[in-house]
Amino acid sequence: MTDLASTPAPPDRYGSYMALVQRRRLYSGLTLLIFLLLMVSGFWVADSRNAGGFWDGLAQLDDFPALVLGEAWEKADQLPGHMVHFFPALIETINIAVVSTLLGGAAGILLSLLSTRGFAPAAALIPLFRRLSDIMRAIPEIVIALVLIFVLGGGPVPAMIAIAIHTAGALGKLFSEVNENASLKPVEGLRSTGATWGQQMTLGVIPQVAPNWLSYALLRLEINVRASAILGFVGAGGIGYELRNAMTWGQGRFDESAAIFILLFGTIVFFDQISSYFRNRLTHGGAL
């Protein structure tokens, strides 16, 4: 007969589970505490190095919007004329965003295919193209634009190149993640028939991933419209350049600033609605 006294006791699974839960809660609490300490210390350092204290200037937060809205209300009859006057600059900003999205999207497609396992013609170069994509999206557009403005001079071309470079890196990463979910069977079938790498990608991969690619590209177009307006502040042309001039002159031309704000707001809402519509159609499998 088996000696029951010598049989080892079953492990206390519930106790082990509760100990694991307590440990995870402790680690989560310590992580949250460290995050809060870093946030508070970072805010304190930033506030101490700022030209004016944050709490002292908080009461003046609405002064500038009040000046702009007050002057715009007084000169409301001039706002339509200002909007017509600045509309060509808005078209320039939209052109910068669209062209940079097209160029960056094309480069992003190439980078994504060259950095995806199973699709890349040279597997040994996959890390190289991935690091290149990382570098392109890690450098802010404004830094690239400032360097290009120093080399090429002010205008829309530096802004277009800067946004296209950043877009290529960002879309290259997003497109490569989409590629990872594509089936390799069409590619293998085309490869067995002697198809070239370009034919394999065009016929075997792109039809699978095109809807998701287009969805990400439309989302990036929204971002690039905002980015092209911001780059105007550093001399890259477009509506941002006109806004900087109007704000630099200060009181007396705030009605022009208000007109530009209205144009920018309307444009961003328009592109947001259009891209959201097409992305929803693509996501739910509807025809465009």
Backbone torsions as a table, in degrees:
resi	resn	phi	psi	omega
1	MET	NA	138.3	-178.4
2	THR	-70.5	136.2	179.5
3	ASP	-78.3	106.2	-178.2
4	LEU	-64.2	-29.4	-177.7
5	ALA	-67.4	-26.8	-179.2
6	SER	-87.5	-4.8	179.9
7	THR	-73.0	127.4	-179.6
8	PRO	-66.2	145.7	-179.8
9	ALA	-70.7	143.6	179.0
10	PRO	-64.2	147.9	-179.2
11	PRO	-64.1	145.0	178.9
12	ASP	-82.3	88.2	-175.5
13	ARG	-67.7	-38.9	-179.8
14	TYR	-63.8	-43.0	178.4
15	GLY	-63.8	-38.5	177.8
16	SER	-65.0	-40.6	179.3
17	TYR	-63.7	-45.2	-179.7
18	MET	-65.3	-36.1	176.7
19	ALA	-64.2	-40.1	177.7
20	LEU	-64.4	-41.2	178.2
21	VAL	-62.4	-44.6	180.0
22	GLN	-62.7	-39.1	179.2
23	ARG	-65.6	-41.9	179.3
24	ARG	-65.6	-38.9	177.5
25	ARG	-64.4	-38.9	178.1
26	LEU	-63.5	-46.6	179.4
27	TYR	-63.7	-39.7	178.6
28	SER	-64.9	-41.2	178.2
29	GLY	-64.9	-41.2	177.5
30	LEU	-64.9	-40.4	178.0
31	THR	-62.4	-44.3	179.2
32	LEU	-64.1	-40.3	179.1
33	LEU	-64.0	-43.1	178.3
34	ILE	-63.1	-41.1	179.0
35	PHE	-61.7	-44.7	179.8
36	LEU	-64.3	-40.6	178.3
37	LEU	-63.9	-42.2	178.5
38	LEU	-65.0	-40.1	-179.7
39	MET	-65.4	-44.2	-179.8
40	VAL	-66.3	-44.2	179.9
41	SER	-66.3	-38.4	177.4
42	GLY	-64.2	-40.9	177.3
43	PHE	-65.0	-40.3	-179.6
44	TRP	-64.6	-43.7	178.9
45	VAL	-64.1	-44.4	-179.9
46	ALA	-63.2	-40.6	-179.5
47	ASP	-68.1	-36.0	179.9
48	SER	-70.2	-28.7	-179.6
49	ARG	-91.8	-7.1	-180.0
50	ASN	-74.0	153.1	-179.4
51	ALA	-63.0	-34.4	177.0
52	GLY	-131.8	150.3	-178.8
53	GLY	-67.1	145.0	-179.2
54	PHE	-64.1	-46.3	-177.4
55	TRP	-69.4	-32.3	177.6
56	ASP	-68.5	-35.4	-177.7
57	GLY	-88.8	-7.0	-177.7
58	LEU	-62.9	-33.7	179.5
59	ALA	-69.0	-19.6	-179.5
60	GLN	-98.5	13.0	-174.2
61	LEU	-61.6	-35.1	-176.5
62	ASP	-95.0	6.9	-177.8
63	ASP	-65.2	-49.0	-178.2
64	PHE	-65.2	-49.0	175.9
65	PRO	-57.4	-35.6	179.1
66	ALA	-65.6	-40.5	177.8
67	LEU	-64.1	-44.6	-179.0
68	VAL	-64.3	-48.0	-178.1
69	LEU	-66.8	-37.5	178.9
70	GLY	-64.1	-45.5	-179.7
71	GLU	-69.8	-36.0	177.5
72	ALA	-65.1	-36.3	178.9
73	TRP	-68.3	-39.3	179.1
74	GLU	-66.4	-33.6	-177.6
75	LYS	-112.9	37.5	-176.7
76	ALA	-60.5	-30.3	-179.4
77	ASP	-69.8	-17.6	179.7
78	GLN	-92.2	-11.1	-176.7
79	LEU	-61.0	-44.7	178.4
80	PRO	-59.1	-39.8	177.9
81	GLY	-64.3	-40.4	177.4
82	HIS	-63.7	-39.4	-179.3
83	MET	-65.5	-39.1	176.2
84	VAL	-65.6	-39.5	-178.6
85	HIS	-64.8	-39.2	-176.5
86	PHE	-91.8	-0.9	-178.7
87	PHE	-61.8	-40.9	176.1
88	PRO	-58.9	-36.6	177.1
89	ALA	-66.3	-34.9	176.4
90	LEU	-65.7	-41.1	177.2
91	ILE	-61.7	-38.2	177.3
92	GLU	-62.8	-41.4	177.6
93	THR	-62.9	-43.5	178.9
94	ILE	-64.5	-40.2	178.0
95	ASN	-61.2	-42.3	177.9
96	ILE	-59.5	-44.7	-177.6
97	ALA	-65.9	-43.5	-176.5
98	VAL	-68.4	-48.0	-178.3
99	VAL	-64.4	-42.5	179.6
100	SER	-65.9	-33.3	176.9
101	THR	-68.3	-41.0	178.4
102	LEU	-64.8	-46.7	179.9
103	LEU	-65.9	-46.6	179.5
104	GLY	-65.7	-36.0	177.9
105	GLY	-65.4	-42.2	178.0
106	ALA	-62.4	-44.9	177.7
107	ALA	-66.0	-36.2	178.4
108	GLY	-65.1	-37.2	176.8
109	ILE	-61.8	-46.6	-180.0
110	LEU	-63.2	-44.3	179.0
111	LEU	-62.6	-39.6	-178.1
112	SER	-66.9	-39.7	179.9
113	LEU	-69.8	-34.7	-179.4
114	LEU	-77.8	-12.8	-177.3
115	SER	-116.5	16.7	178.9
116	THR	-109.4	128.5	178.6
117	ARG	-64.6	135.1	-179.0
118	GLY	94.3	-22.2	179.7
119	PHE	-109.0	-30.6	-175.1
120	ALA	-67.2	135.2	178.2
121	PRO	-69.7	-24.6	178.9
122	ALA	-128.1	99.0	-176.0
123	ALA	-62.6	-30.2	-178.4
124	ALA	-67.1	-22.3	-177.9
125	LEU	-93.5	0.8	-179.5
126	ILE	-57.8	-48.6	178.2
127	PRO	-58.7	-34.9	179.3
128	LEU	-63.0	-47.3	-178.9
129	PHE	-70.0	-30.8	176.5
130	ARG	-68.6	-41.9	177.8
131	ARG	-66.7	-36.7	177.0
132	LEU	-61.8	-42.4	176.8
133	SER	-63.5	-39.9	178.4
134	ASP	-61.1	-44.5	-178.6
135	ILE	-65.1	-41.3	-176.4
136	MET	-65.1	-35.7	-179.6
137	ARG	-92.2	-11.5	179.5
138	ALA	-78.7	-30.1	-178.6
139	ILE	-84.1	122.6	-179.6
140	PRO	-61.4	149.9	-179.8
141	GLU	-58.4	-37.6	-175.3
142	ILE	-66.7	-32.4	177.8
143	VAL	-68.2	-45.5	178.2
144	ILE	-62.5	-41.2	-178.7
145	ALA	-64.3	-40.9	179.6
146	LEU	-62.7	-40.9	177.8
147	VAL	-65.0	-43.7	-178.4
148	LEU	-69.5	-34.3	176.7
149	ILE	-64.9	-37.6	177.1
150	PHE	-64.2	-34.8	-177.3
151	VAL	-85.7	-46.5	-171.9
152	LEU	-100.3	-13.9	-174.7
153	GLY	89.9	168.9	-178.0
154	GLY	-69.5	158.9	179.4
155	GLY	138.6	-180.0	-176.5
156	PRO	-75.3	-22.7	-175.8
157	VAL	-63.1	-47.7	176.7
158	PRO	-58.3	-39.6	178.9
159	ALA	-64.3	-42.4	-179.3
160	MET	-62.4	-45.0	-179.4
161	ILE	-66.1	-43.1	-178.3
162	ALA	-62.0	-46.3	-179.5
163	ILE	-68.5	-36.7	179.3
164	ALA	-64.1	-39.8	179.2
165	ILE	-63.4	-47.9	179.5
166	HIS	-64.9	-39.0	179.3
167	THR	-64.1	-40.0	179.3
168	ALA	-61.1	-43.2	178.7
169	GLY	-65.9	-42.6	-178.0
170	ALA	-69.4	-47.4	-179.8
171	LEU	-70.7	-31.6	176.0
172	GLY	-59.0	-41.0	177.3
173	LYS	-67.2	-46.9	-178.6
174	LEU	-66.1	-43.0	179.9
175	PHE	-63.9	-38.3	-179.8
176	SER	-64.9	-35.5	176.9
177	GLU	-66.7	-36.1	175.1
178	VAL	-66.1	-40.6	-179.0
179	ASN	-61.2	-32.2	-177.9
180	GLU	-61.1	-25.9	-178.7
181	ASN	-92.9	-0.2	179.9
182	ALA	-79.2	150.1	179.9
183	SER	-77.6	140.0	178.6
184	LEU	-87.5	-10.3	-175.0
185	LYS	-61.8	-44.9	177.1
186	PRO	-61.0	-37.5	179.6
187	VAL	-65.5	-43.5	179.4
188	GLU	-65.2	-37.8	177.5
189	GLY	-64.5	-43.9	178.4
190	LEU	-66.4	-37.4	179.4
191	ARG	-63.9	-36.4	-179.1
192	SER	-68.9	-21.9	178.1
193	THR	-89.6	-0.3	178.8
194	GLY	89.9	16.7	179.6
195	ALA	-68.2	147.4	177.9
196	THR	-72.8	168.8	-179.8
197	TRP	-61.3	-41.4	178.8
198	GLY	-62.2	-39.7	178.4
199	GLN	-68.5	-37.7	177.4
200	GLN	-61.5	-43.5	-179.3
201	MET	-70.4	-42.4	-176.2
202	THR	-68.3	-41.2	-174.3
203	LEU	-96.3	-27.2	-173.7
204	GLY	-103.4	-26.2	-173.9
205	VAL	-109.4	-53.0	-172.9
206	ILE	-56.3	-42.6	177.5
207	PRO	-58.4	-28.8	179.9
208	GLN	-76.1	-37.7	-169.6
209	VAL	-106.2	-6.4	-174.5
210	ALA	-56.5	-43.8	179.5
211	PRO	-59.3	-43.6	178.8
212	ASN	-69.1	-37.9	175.4
213	TRP	-58.3	-48.1	-178.4
214	LEU	-63.9	-37.6	178.1
215	SER	-61.8	-45.2	178.4
216	TYR	-66.9	-37.1	179.9
217	ALA	-65.3	-38.7	177.4
218	LEU	-66.0	-40.0	176.3
219	LEU	-62.9	-39.5	178.9
220	ARG	-67.9	-31.6	177.6
221	LEU	-61.4	-40.6	176.1
222	GLU	-58.1	-45.8	-179.4
223	ILE	-63.8	-39.5	-176.5
224	ASN	-70.5	-29.1	175.0
225	VAL	-62.6	-43.7	177.8
226	ARG	-66.8	-42.5	-178.1
227	ALA	-64.0	-39.6	-179.5
228	SER	-67.2	-33.0	176.1
229	ALA	-69.4	-40.3	179.9
230	ILE	-66.0	-39.6	-178.1
231	LEU	-66.1	-19.6	175.5
232	GLY	-61.2	-24.7	179.6
233	PHE	-67.9	-21.2	179.9
234	VAL	-103.8	17.5	174.7
235	GLY	93.0	19.9	-178.0
236	ALA	-92.7	12.2	175.9
237	GLY	82.1	-178.6	177.9
238	GLY	83.9	-168.1	-175.6
239	ILE	-67.7	-27.8	178.5
240	GLY	-64.7	-36.5	177.8
241	TYR	-64.9	-41.9	178.1
242	GLU	-66.3	-37.4	178.3
243	LEU	-65.6	-40.8	178.2
244	ARG	-62.3	-42.3	179.0
245	ASN	-63.1	-42.9	-178.9
246	ALA	-65.9	-39.4	-180.0
247	MET	-73.8	-30.5	179.2
248	THR	-66.6	-38.9	178.7
249	TRP	-66.7	-26.9	174.2
250	GLY	79.0	-149.8	-174.5
251	GLN	-60.3	134.6	-173.7
252	GLY	112.6	-23.8	176.4
253	ARG	-127.5	18.4	178.4
254	PHE	-68.6	-21.8	175.6
255	ASP	-65.3	-34.3	175.6
256	GLU	-67.0	-39.9	176.5
257	SER	-60.5	-41.6	179.5
258	ALA	-63.6	-41.2	178.8
259	ALA	-63.3	-39.9	179.1
260	ILE	-67.6	-40.1	177.4
261	PHE	-60.4	-41.4	179.5
262	ILE	-63.7	-43.5	178.4
263	LEU	-62.0	-44.7	-179.5
264	LEU	-64.1	-45.0	-179.3
265	PHE	-61.9	-45.9	179.2
266	GLY	-62.6	-39.9	180.0
267	THR	-65.7	-45.2	-178.8
268	ILE	-64.7	-40.7	177.8
269	VAL	-64.8	-40.7	-179.8
270	PHE	-61.4	-50.7	-179.0
271	PHE	-66.7	-33.6	177.8
272	ASP	-64.0	-43.6	-179.3
273	GLN	-68.6	-42.6	-179.2
274	ILE	-64.1	-47.9	-178.6
275	SER	-67.3	-36.6	177.7
276	SER	-63.5	-39.5	178.8
277	TYR	-61.3	-50.0	-177.7
278	PHE	-68.9	-36.5	178.9
279	ARG	-66.9	-36.9	176.2
280	ASN	-66.3	-38.9	176.5
281	ARG	-63.0	-41.4	179.3
282	LEU	-68.4	-40.3	-178.7
283	THR	-64.7	-38.0	-177.8
284	HIS	-92.5	7.9	173.3
285	GLY	77.4	15.7	178.5
286	GLY	-79.8	158.9	177.6
287	ALA	-78.0	143.8	178.8
288	LEU	-76.6	NA	NA
